[in-house]
Amino acid sequence: MHKKRYWLSFVGGIVFSLALGSAPPGSAEEGYPEDYTPSTQAEGGRRKSLDRVFAVTTYMTDKLAAAGGEKSAECYRSCLTTPWNEVLACAEANDTYATSASCEKEAAQKMAACDPKCSESDS
């Protein structure tokens, strides 16, 4: 019961973050997974590293939904959550949009490598 509440709170946080704003759709760029839409810098360069976190959050939410949401394998959800936590820490340490590019790219690549069926390579 506790795990279910935690997971619902976690997903609720993601939905709340997405409601605040996310990256506009676009095409995948070099170094990003094929199905990933990278964040884009606003005119004048005023976007912050948090915009990169929103883009990764959108990607994670889409991958979870495609795998069945709460009915997806727990190991798959864990595989996606680890790079999400890493992008949060990286974006905090690199607080400008320009310096946080690697944070977004690495998190997206790690999430793309997660297997919804949880092969042993995801462990």
Phi, psi and omega per residue, in radians:
M1 nan -0.720 3.138
H2 -1.110 -0.719 -3.135
K3 -1.121 -0.672 -3.128
K4 -1.146 -0.747 3.106
R5 -1.097 -0.761 3.120
Y6 -1.046 -0.816 -3.106
W7 -1.123 -0.738 3.111
L8 -1.112 -0.673 3.075
S9 -1.128 -0.713 3.126
F10 -1.089 -0.861 3.130
V11 -1.126 -0.672 3.092
G12 -1.069 -0.677 3.090
G13 -1.113 -0.678 3.102
I14 -1.133 -0.813 3.136
V15 -1.060 -0.742 3.102
F16 -1.062 -0.768 3.117
S17 -1.064 -0.718 3.127
L18 -1.164 -0.579 3.124
A19 -1.157 -0.485 3.120
L20 -1.273 -0.396 3.126
G21 2.476 2.564 3.091
S22 -2.466 3.044 -3.089
A23 -1.227 2.543 3.087
P24 -1.222 2.652 -3.129
P25 -1.159 2.646 3.130
G26 -2.883 -2.844 3.140
S27 -1.850 2.707 -3.131
A28 -1.133 2.493 -3.141
E29 -1.902 2.978 -3.124
E30 -1.003 2.278 3.121
G31 1.622 -0.225 3.121
Y32 -1.718 2.695 3.056
P33 -1.049 2.663 -3.101
E34 -0.965 -0.691 -3.061
D35 -1.636 0.263 -3.092
Y36 -1.763 2.428 3.059
T37 -1.891 1.835 -3.114
P38 -1.149 2.708 3.049
S39 -1.210 2.793 3.105
T40 -2.228 2.581 -3.129
Q41 -1.415 2.351 3.140
A42 -1.219 2.796 3.087
E43 -0.994 2.317 -3.109
G44 1.542 -0.075 3.066
G45 1.187 0.535 -3.052
R46 -1.585 0.022 3.130
R47 -1.282 2.638 -3.122
K48 -1.869 3.011 -3.123
S49 -1.080 -0.381 3.121
L50 -1.083 -0.488 3.077
D51 -1.104 -0.554 3.073
R52 -1.200 -0.658 3.096
V53 -1.123 -0.708 3.103
F54 -1.065 -0.706 3.127
A55 -1.117 -0.751 3.118
V56 -1.157 -0.667 3.119
T57 -1.100 -0.733 3.101
T58 -1.068 -0.775 3.126
Y59 -1.077 -0.802 3.137
M60 -1.087 -0.770 -3.140
T61 -1.082 -0.747 3.119
D62 -1.105 -0.736 -3.141
K63 -1.170 -0.691 3.098
L64 -1.124 -0.766 3.138
A65 -1.079 -0.724 3.132
A66 -1.143 -0.473 -3.124
A67 -1.620 0.054 3.094
G68 1.886 0.165 3.090
G69 1.059 -2.179 -3.117
E70 -1.175 -0.291 3.131
K71 -1.561 -0.003 3.100
S72 -1.234 2.815 -3.117
A73 -1.105 2.430 -3.120
E74 -1.059 -0.650 3.138
C75 -1.149 -0.541 3.088
Y76 -1.215 -0.766 3.112
R77 -1.082 -0.685 3.104
S78 -1.150 -0.698 3.131
C79 -1.078 -0.656 3.124
L80 -1.332 -0.582 -3.070
T81 -1.236 -0.626 -3.108
T82 -1.022 -0.905 3.114
P83 -1.175 -0.467 3.091
W84 -1.135 -0.772 3.084
N85 -1.102 -0.669 3.131
E86 -1.152 -0.683 -3.140
V87 -1.190 -0.571 3.071
L88 -1.095 -0.837 -3.133
A89 -1.147 -0.730 -3.133
C90 -1.148 -0.741 3.135
A91 -1.150 -0.578 3.091
E92 -1.178 -0.713 -3.138
A93 -1.274 -0.526 -3.133
N94 -2.039 1.384 -2.884
D95 -1.386 0.042 3.049
T96 -1.842 2.754 3.140
Y97 -1.062 -0.757 -3.089
A98 -1.116 -0.696 -3.071
T99 -1.471 -0.136 -3.078
S100 -1.800 0.200 -3.109
A101 -1.008 -0.766 -3.101
S102 -1.148 -0.521 3.126
C103 -1.033 -0.876 -3.106
E104 -1.137 -0.807 -3.078
K105 -1.103 -0.802 -3.121
E106 -1.142 -0.714 3.135
A107 -1.131 -0.746 3.134
A108 -1.112 -0.722 3.120
Q109 -1.111 -0.733 3.137
K110 -1.153 -0.708 3.115
M111 -1.145 -0.676 3.134
A112 -1.111 -0.502 -3.133
A113 -1.360 -0.228 -3.138
C114 -1.223 2.402 -3.127
D115 -1.774 2.093 -3.141
P116 -1.021 -0.391 -3.135
K117 -1.667 0.012 3.054
C118 1.048 1.144 3.021
S119 -1.251 2.947 -3.076
E120 -1.147 -0.343 -3.129
S121 -1.225 -0.295 3.115
D122 -1.438 -0.174 -3.053
S123 -1.213 nan nan
